[in-house]
C-alpha cells in the first residue's frame, strides 16, 4: 500500500526564500502507555469535528502525516481531541 502524502499548513520560508522541507512526519497518537494512533482523512474546517478511529500500529499507508507540529495540532483540534501526543518519524 502506498504512503499517504505529508501535508503541512506552514508557510515558513528558508533563508533562500524557498519553502522549508518538513523535518519529519508527525502522527497523532493517544497518551496511554500503550499508544494507539488516530486514523482519519484530512479533517474538515475548524468547528466541525471529524470522524476518526484508533489503530494499534503506525501504518503509514493509512495514517495522515503532518509536516510539522502546528499542522498536527490544528488537526487534533479539528477532530475534537482533548489529549494527544505527537510521534515524529
N, C-alpha and C positions, 0 to 999 in steps of 0.2 A: 504494500500500500504506500502511495506517495505521501510525503510530508505535506502538511498544510503550510502555507506561507507565513512568514513572520510579519506581523503588522505593527506599525508604530505611528502614533498621532503626533510625535515630537517633530518640531520643525527646526531643531537645532542645526546650526551650520558649523563646520570646522573652520580652522584658520584659513584654508584655501577657498572658502566660500561654498563648498560642496556639502550636501547633507552628510551628517555623521553616520558611520556604519554602526549598526547595533553591536553592543559589547557581548551579547549573548541572547539566548531565548529565555524569556520569563514565563513560567507557568503558574497558575493559581492552584493552591493546594490547601487542604484542611490544616488546622493547627494541632491535631491529635498526634500522639507519639507514633502511631502507625498512619502515615499520611495517605490520603486519597486525593485524587485530582479532579478539579471541576471541568467537566466536558460540556461544551456549548458551541453554538455558532456565534458569529460576531454579535455582541449584544446590541439591542436597539438603542435609540436615543435616550438621553437622560430622562428619568421619570417613569419609564415603562420597564418593569422588572422582566428580565429574560428568563428563559427556561434552561435548566442545566441538570445534569446527572453527575453522580460521583463514580469514578472508575478507580480500580486498585493499582494500576500500573501507569507509568509515564509513557503513553503511546503517542508518539509524535505524528502518527497518521490520523489520529482522532482529535487531539487537543489543539486548541488555538494558542499560538505562541505570540507573546508581546515582545516588541523590540526594546522596550525599556520599562522601568518600574512605573513611571507615570501612566503609561498606556494600560498596564496590568491593573493599576489602582482604579482607573476610570472604568474598566470592565467590571471589576468587583463591585463598584458602587452601582453600576447599571444593572447588574444581576441581583442586586439587593442583598449581597453578602454582608454579614455583620463581623465576621472574623475570617481571616485567611492569612496565608503566608505566600511568599514568592519562592519559587525554585528556579534557580538560574542554571542553564545548561550551556 
